[in-house]
Amino acid sequence: MKTVLDKELLFEGKEETSSVNIKEFSPEGTRLDITVAGKVSGKVTGQIMSTHSMLMKSGGTSELDLKSIIFSNGEPIFILEKANGKIVDPTSIGKIEANLTF
């Protein structure tokens, strides 16, 4: 995951999926809650855990609401993000390209 604010890279993250909850099938697409955890590095470094609430649409596009906590130097950093993305590899939920907005 890459996070960009005013085209400045704040951190890069490497996260692993720990759970997936399929919430609903609808004409809009499939709603999922995905829990991930890992590490971030860059201007912000530390451990991260996140919940991704995703609407996966046909055609491989998705809309995400992300809630994250980064623990950096013993302090929590709370992040709420919205993103649009495309599923890069359907066999791995962990491979999503997303454009994040704050």
PLY file of the C-alpha trace (Angstrom):
ply
format ascii 1.0
element vertex 102
property float x
property float y
property float z
element edge 101
property int vertex1
property int vertex2
end_header
0.00 0.00 0.00
1.28 3.47 -0.84
-0.20 6.55 0.77
0.16 9.93 -0.91
-0.80 13.39 0.35
-0.05 16.30 -1.98
2.15 13.89 -3.98
4.43 13.38 -1.00
5.03 9.76 -0.03
4.27 9.42 3.67
4.74 5.68 4.04
4.78 2.36 2.26
3.25 -0.62 3.94
3.57 -4.36 3.73
0.49 -5.98 5.22
-0.82 -9.54 5.37
-4.52 -10.43 5.38
-5.61 -12.01 8.65
-9.36 -12.37 7.94
-12.03 -11.79 5.30
-15.72 -11.46 6.13
-18.12 -11.65 3.17
-20.97 -9.40 4.27
-23.37 -9.18 1.33
-24.00 -9.97 -2.33
-26.04 -7.36 -4.22
-26.53 -5.98 -7.74
-23.89 -3.34 -6.80
-21.29 -6.01 -6.05
-19.92 -7.88 -3.05
-19.32 -6.20 0.31
-16.33 -7.46 2.28
-14.56 -6.56 5.50
-10.85 -7.40 5.34
-8.53 -7.23 8.36
-4.81 -6.78 7.70
-1.70 -6.14 9.78
1.93 -5.43 9.01
4.67 -2.80 8.96
5.04 0.67 7.44
8.20 2.55 6.62
9.02 6.03 5.32
8.31 9.34 7.04
6.13 7.27 9.37
7.47 3.92 10.57
5.93 1.27 12.77
3.30 -1.45 12.98
-0.07 -1.05 11.25
-3.41 -2.79 11.58
-6.33 -1.97 9.31
-9.90 -2.85 8.44
-10.83 -2.43 4.79
-14.58 -2.23 4.14
-14.77 -2.93 0.41
-17.40 -2.92 -2.29
-15.96 -5.21 -4.99
-17.72 -4.53 -8.28
-17.89 -6.59 -11.45
-14.98 -5.79 -13.74
-12.51 -5.87 -10.84
-12.93 -2.30 -9.57
-13.56 -1.56 -5.92
-14.44 1.20 -3.47
-12.82 1.05 -0.03
-13.30 2.67 3.36
-10.09 2.12 5.33
-9.58 2.47 9.06
-6.00 2.07 10.29
-3.93 2.47 13.41
-0.17 2.85 13.09
1.88 2.43 16.24
4.98 4.60 15.75
7.45 5.22 18.59
4.87 4.03 21.12
2.21 6.50 19.89
-0.94 5.58 17.93
-1.71 7.37 14.66
-5.36 7.01 13.56
-6.14 7.06 9.84
-9.48 7.16 8.02
-9.21 6.88 4.25
-11.37 6.38 1.18
-9.96 4.73 -1.90
-10.88 3.48 -5.33
-8.95 0.53 -6.60
-8.63 -2.32 -9.03
-8.10 -5.94 -8.11
-4.70 -6.81 -9.62
-4.68 -10.53 -8.82
-8.06 -12.15 -8.08
-6.35 -15.05 -6.27
-4.94 -12.73 -3.60
-6.99 -10.07 -1.83
-3.67 -8.60 -0.69
-2.83 -7.38 -4.21
-4.93 -4.24 -4.65
-3.86 -1.01 -6.31
-5.62 1.92 -4.68
-5.71 5.69 -4.97
-6.15 7.05 -1.46
-7.68 10.39 -0.54
-7.66 12.05 2.87
0 1
1 2
2 3
3 4
4 5
5 6
6 7
7 8
8 9
9 10
10 11
11 12
12 13
13 14
14 15
15 16
16 17
17 18
18 19
19 20
20 21
21 22
22 23
23 24
24 25
25 26
26 27
27 28
28 29
29 30
30 31
31 32
32 33
33 34
34 35
35 36
36 37
37 38
38 39
39 40
40 41
41 42
42 43
43 44
44 45
45 46
46 47
47 48
48 49
49 50
50 51
51 52
52 53
53 54
54 55
55 56
56 57
57 58
58 59
59 60
60 61
61 62
62 63
63 64
64 65
65 66
66 67
67 68
68 69
69 70
70 71
71 72
72 73
73 74
74 75
75 76
76 77
77 78
78 79
79 80
80 81
81 82
82 83
83 84
84 85
85 86
86 87
87 88
88 89
89 90
90 91
91 92
92 93
93 94
94 95
95 96
96 97
97 98
98 99
99 100
100 101
